[in-house]
Amino acid sequence: MKHSRLIAGVVGVFTASVGILFFVMPSAVRNLTTSSIVVSTLALIALTQAIIIAGRKRSMEKIGTPDPEYRTITQIPGASFDRGLHQLRPRVRHRLESAAVAVLTQVGEETVEDARRRLAEGTWTDDSRAAAFFSTDVVDDYPGRPVWLGGEPRVVKQALAAVSKLAEISTERSGGISIPDHVTSEWADRVPSDRGADLAPHNQKDGPGGDLPLEDEAWDRKTERWSGIEAIALFTVAAGTFLQEPPILLIGVMGVALTVYAAYGRAVEPEPISLSINRRHNASHPVPGDDVVVRVTICNESGRLLPDLRVIDGVPAALVVTDGSPRHAASLRPGETTTFSYGIEADYGKHVFQPPLVIARDATGEHERVFRAADDALSIKCYSPSEAADGVSLEELTTRYVGQVASNDGGRGIEFQEMREYQRGDPISLINWKGLAKTGELTTLQFREQRMAKVMLIIDARQAAYVAPSPTERTAVAQSIGAADVLVQALLDAKNQIGITALSPEQCWLAPNIGRSHKMRARRLLANNSAFTMPPSAEPCVMSIQLARLRRRISDETQAIVLSPLCDDAIVDFVKNLEASGTPTSVISPNPTTETTPGGILSRLERLARTITIRQTSIPVYDWDADESLGSSRNKQRARVNHRNGG
Amino acid sequence: MGGELMTVDLKSSPSQTGKLLAVSGSSLTLTVTVMADTRIGLILCVAGLAIFFRGVLVGSRREITVGCLVLYGSILVASMFGVGSVATTIGAIGVVSAWDSAENSVILQRQLSREAKTRRAELVHVATTASVITAAAVVSHLVYFSVASSRPTVILVILLIGTLLLMGALNQRE
């Protein structure tokens, strides 16, 4: 026990006892009433204690409420570069240097040694500011406002100039990156400081740092909302006593009453809270992009008044709120219900609502309980409509290998090819009986045999693939699932065998097959498999093991389409090794990078370098812009290539 | 297709209900100081209102608390200039109600954002606190006048200080 607490307690007990004694025997204080010494001493005690209490440190804990309105993403490409730019951490410098080497070697077709030499010499660009970032030999002769006048550090300006110049080189030689007029570090300020990071996983819906109770936990907290009321009451009593003003003393009495009220709030043990939470949504079979209205009904089953209830609904991690609010405040009598609704945008897959976060305060507001309420675990399943495959040219997406292959070898297909002389052993059903009756010759009908392509869709669902340009946009994994859904429908309709797997610590496997029931199995897997649920598994995903397992399970004639944002080097190695192992491979890559920040541009350059690396091994890579459909993005890309080739 | 994504502003000022309640409470203080006809009280009151309203507008709990302390000071000054015990009590009720509604509204906004419907919860909270303060005021009057009429005031002072010291000791954290 602290000394101050002990002293205050002892003095308090003594003073109150004296007060009670005098109250019972008022004659004992007759001589004290006018004594200024006694009055002054009492006022001084009150004032001293008021000052002590006022100066006491408040240690009110804060609850970081979650942001269920946004999607949970693990990374925003380039965000860590933007944030680390002003500190110019070694990692930032190393990353920019690696990107520069990649751009100069792959886009500029130089050797790595040449690229490093030109960077060191500063001869890779005419811009002295950009060159000076990598070279100590180059003098940055640009004028600029000094730091002490609010200007940016010279080295930061050099880094920004280098990013800008690399983007310019990349655009000149390979296209695909549009450079803004000038790159400034002000863009770094536009990156939400606490949302997304290049390396550190971040869960929007679990609040800053994920510091919230788990499903079975309940946290009881003192808000210390009324802390300081004793100090004000003591000060008022002291003032009333000093000044001998009865009205001031009167509101001092009121202060004491409020102090007792606050103390009651702190002292009372919180009782259990029982709520029933029921959700309904208005869409039985939503398609991606549909607005779904969620209606939440909360009933107080605690048998007592809940004066202050704050509820933050557990919106599925991969969905965004588009209308209304998933947050609600209510005051509920026993058995009373309250209802609120909000709109979310449907997206591919099965999305399970999480238990809502409830903050229940007592009437004083001094005590609050924070917990996850048991809910009905409502889910939304979202498939694409069958029409989604329309307009997607599979030949364009899968020109290399995939598609229906017609064989010149006659066989037991369905397309008539020719008639030939009967051979011993031909099935009776294929004998041309009409011809036999007409000409007397025994002939056999020959049909064209159609070989079906076997295609394995490999969705990159590692934690590194849960990237998006911002918390408001779909992650690359969600886009890949959508693309896979479209491909499954179109390829199966074209009589190809389709299988699905995921690069993920979670198990995800559907062997190649055909047919309507297989199509339903494939779409269910895309909607329900744990490899595609948010948040992604934090378990490591060892690519060499994934590759070995895949090679064991697929046959030699199987072709692969990898759906990946290509946001790290591991996936590049995986694709190259898969191709090298004899599996013809194509890549469809949703683009999660932006051009709105220096880090975003740098990430785009890095991704472009990976794309070129893969293409250099004759593996087709189809770059897919997030805001376009798969087919239209491919058409634009083809037009760009034709334009560059002068065709 | 889905609509535009809404952005969530968790640092905004209180809801309209919160602002209205805060203004109502603080206006009682202004009335009392105007009644007292004291220049220093009025200056304190205007300064307190300015700080308080700024705190309400920007959602700053610190400014709300500081503003209310200054307003409380203006009530004490008004009391010294003979505004009377009833007016003083009404002024104090106004200050406490204004602080309570504004502080509660700011916290609600931070936790639930402006889009959430909070009106009923805010009204219930303010009604509860206002009832408690009014009851406290009535009890205070009863206690004060019953003690003051039959016993020396110093006994009341001793009892108040003893109670507050005890409460302060009990509320102090380990």
Contacts between the chains, C-beta under 8 A, distances in Angstrom:
chain1	res1	chain2	res2	distance
A	1	B	174	7.2
A	2	B	172	6.9
A	2	B	174	7.9
A	4	B	172	7.3
A	5	B	169	5.2
A	5	B	172	4.4
A	6	B	169	7.7
A	8	B	165	5.2
A	8	B	166	7.9
A	8	B	168	5.4
A	8	B	169	4.0
A	8	B	172	7.2
A	9	B	165	7.6
A	9	B	166	6.7
A	9	B	169	3.7
A	9	B	170	7.6
A	11	B	165	5.4
A	12	B	162	5.5
A	12	B	163	7.5
A	12	B	164	7.6
A	12	B	165	3.1
A	12	B	166	3.6
A	12	B	167	7.8
A	12	B	168	7.2
A	12	B	169	5.6
A	13	B	162	7.6
A	13	B	166	6.5
A	14	B	162	7.6
A	15	B	158	5.9
A	15	B	161	5.4
A	15	B	162	3.4
A	15	B	165	6.1
A	16	B	158	7.9
A	16	B	159	6.6
A	16	B	162	3.0
A	16	B	163	6.0
A	16	B	165	7.7
A	16	B	166	6.0
A	17	B	162	7.4
A	18	B	158	5.7
A	18	B	162	7.2
A	19	B	155	6.1
A	19	B	158	3.8
A	19	B	159	3.6
A	19	B	161	7.9
A	19	B	162	5.0
A	20	B	159	7.2
A	22	B	151	7.8
A	22	B	152	7.9
A	22	B	154	7.7
A	22	B	155	4.6
A	22	B	158	6.3
A	23	B	147	7.6
A	23	B	151	6.5
A	23	B	155	5.3
A	23	B	159	6.7
A	26	B	150	7.4
A	26	B	151	4.5
A	26	B	152	6.4
A	26	B	155	6.7
A	29	B	152	5.4
A	29	B	154	6.0
A	29	B	155	6.2
A	30	B	152	7.1
A	32	B	152	7.4
A	32	B	154	5.8
A	33	B	152	4.1
A	33	B	153	7.1
A	33	B	154	5.3
A	38	B	154	6.7
A	39	B	154	6.7
A	39	B	157	7.4
A	42	B	154	7.4
A	42	B	157	5.4
A	42	B	158	6.5
A	42	B	161	5.9
A	45	B	161	6.1
A	45	B	165	7.7
A	46	B	161	5.0
A	46	B	164	7.2
A	49	B	161	7.9
A	49	B	164	7.1
A	49	B	165	5.9
A	49	B	168	6.1
A	53	B	168	5.5
A	56	B	172	7.4
A	59	B	173	7.1
A	63	B	111	7.4
A	65	B	10	7.6
A	65	B	110	7.6
A	65	B	111	4.8
A	65	B	112	7.7
A	67	B	8	6.1
A	67	B	10	7.8
A	69	B	5	7.6
A	69	B	6	6.4
A	69	B	7	7.9
A	69	B	8	4.8
A	70	B	8	7.7
A	225	B	103	7.1
A	227	B	171	7.6
A	230	B	164	5.5
A	230	B	167	5.6
A	230	B	168	4.7
A	230	B	171	6.8
A	232	B	69	7.7
A	232	B	72	7.0
A	233	B	160	7.8
A	233	B	164	5.7
A	234	B	161	7.2
A	234	B	164	5.0
A	234	B	168	7.6
A	236	B	76	7.3
A	237	B	157	6.5
A	237	B	160	4.9
A	237	B	161	6.1
A	237	B	164	6.9
A	239	B	76	6.2
A	240	B	157	7.8
A	241	B	157	5.2
A	243	B	80	6.4
A	245	B	79	6.0
A	245	B	80	6.0
A	246	B	85	6.6
A	246	B	144	7.4
A	246	B	148	7.0
A	246	B	153	7.3
A	247	B	79	4.5
A	247	B	83	7.6
A	247	B	84	6.6
A	247	B	85	4.1
A	247	B	88	4.1
A	247	B	89	7.6
A	248	B	76	5.9
A	248	B	79	5.2
A	248	B	80	7.4
A	248	B	88	7.2
A	249	B	144	7.0
A	249	B	153	7.1
A	249	B	156	7.0
A	249	B	157	7.1
A	249	B	160	7.9
A	250	B	85	5.2
A	250	B	88	6.8
A	250	B	89	6.5
A	250	B	140	5.8
A	250	B	141	6.9
A	250	B	144	5.0
A	251	B	75	7.6
A	251	B	79	7.7
A	251	B	88	5.9
A	251	B	89	6.2
A	251	B	92	4.5
A	251	B	140	7.3
A	252	B	160	6.0
A	253	B	139	7.9
A	253	B	140	3.8
A	253	B	143	5.7
A	253	B	144	5.4
A	253	B	156	7.5
A	253	B	160	6.5
A	254	B	89	6.8
A	254	B	92	6.1
A	254	B	133	7.6
A	254	B	136	5.1
A	254	B	137	5.5
A	254	B	140	4.3
A	256	B	140	7.9
A	256	B	160	5.6
A	256	B	163	5.6
A	256	B	164	6.1
A	256	B	167	7.9
A	257	B	135	7.8
A	257	B	136	3.5
A	257	B	139	5.8
A	257	B	140	6.0
A	258	B	96	7.1
A	258	B	132	7.5
A	258	B	133	7.0
A	258	B	136	5.8
A	259	B	163	7.9
A	259	B	164	6.5
A	259	B	167	5.1
A	260	B	163	7.9
A	260	B	167	7.0
A	261	B	132	5.5
A	261	B	136	7.0
A	262	B	171	7.9
A	263	B	167	5.5
A	263	B	170	6.7
A	263	B	171	6.2
A	266	B	171	6.5
A	289	B	1	4.2
A	289	B	2	5.4
A	290	B	2	7.0
A	291	B	2	5.2
A	291	B	3	6.2
A	307	B	124	6.1
A	307	B	125	7.0
A	307	B	128	6.2
A	308	B	121	6.1
A	308	B	124	7.5
A	308	B	125	6.0
A	309	B	121	7.3
A	310	B	108	7.1
A	310	B	111	5.6
A	310	B	112	5.9
A	310	B	121	7.6
A	312	B	111	7.5
A	312	B	112	7.2
A	320	B	2	7.7
A	320	B	5	5.3
A	321	B	5	7.5
A	321	B	6	6.3
A	322	B	2	4.9
A	322	B	3	4.3
A	322	B	4	6.9
A	322	B	5	6.0
A	322	B	6	6.6
A	323	B	3	6.0
A	323	B	6	7.1
A	324	B	115	6.7
A	325	B	112	7.4
A	325	B	113	6.1
A	325	B	115	3.6
A	325	B	116	4.6
A	325	B	117	7.7
A	327	B	111	7.5
A	327	B	112	4.0
A	327	B	113	5.8
A	327	B	115	7.2
A	327	B	116	3.9
A	328	B	112	7.2
A	328	B	116	5.6
A	328	B	117	6.3
A	329	B	108	6.0
A	329	B	112	5.8
A	329	B	116	6.1
A	329	B	117	7.0
A	329	B	118	4.1
A	329	B	120	7.6
A	329	B	121	3.7
A	329	B	122	7.5
A	330	B	120	6.6
A	330	B	121	5.7
A	331	B	120	6.0
A	331	B	121	5.2
A	331	B	124	3.8
A	331	B	125	7.5
A	340	B	116	7.9
A	340	B	117	6.4
A	343	B	2	7.9
A	343	B	3	7.0
A	345	B	1	8.0
A	345	B	2	3.2
A	345	B	3	7.5
A	345	B	5	7.9
A	346	B	2	7.5
A	359	B	111	6.5
A	363	B	128	5.0
A	365	B	104	6.6
A	365	B	125	7.3
A	472	B	5	4.5
